[in-house]
Amino acid sequence: MDMIRIHSGKLRAIGYDASKRILRVELEDGCTLEHLNVGESLWRNLKNASAQWSYYRDNIEDEFTVHRVSNKAPSGKNPLDDLFGPT
């Protein structure tokens, strides 16, 4: 599934599998969730929303069965540390 990188509220990436009707979202804490049976029109609306985090919370977050795909926590490492050292 192709993911689109975004920065909206707690959302960091979104993707959709039309054949399986699965919406995947990656949150700022590194957690990845899959929402089942999401229609393509909701995906398009989310992708094109001016406030994607608000649209997600209002229309998707609690409305669909969800599976946690990843509990991956961010490493906490700043990529600039490799260039400039930790602050």
Rosetta blueprint (number, residue, H / E / L):
1 M L
2 D L
3 M E
4 I E
5 R E
6 I E
7 H E
8 S E
9 G L
10 K L
11 L E
12 R E
13 A E
14 I E
15 G E
16 Y E
17 D E
18 A L
19 S L
20 K L
21 R L
22 I E
23 L E
24 R E
25 V E
26 E E
27 L E
28 E L
29 D L
30 G L
31 C L
32 T E
33 L E
34 E E
35 H E
36 L E
37 N L
38 V L
39 G L
40 E H
41 S H
42 L H
43 W H
44 R H
45 N H
46 L H
47 K H
48 N H
49 A L
50 S L
51 A L
52 Q H
53 W H
54 S H
55 Y H
56 Y H
57 R H
58 D H
59 N H
60 I L
61 E L
62 D L
63 E L
64 F L
65 T L
66 V E
67 H E
68 R E
69 V E
70 S E
71 N L
72 K L
73 A L
74 P L
75 S L
76 G L
77 K L
78 N L
79 P L
80 L L
81 D H
82 D H
83 L H
84 F H
85 G L
86 P L
87 T L
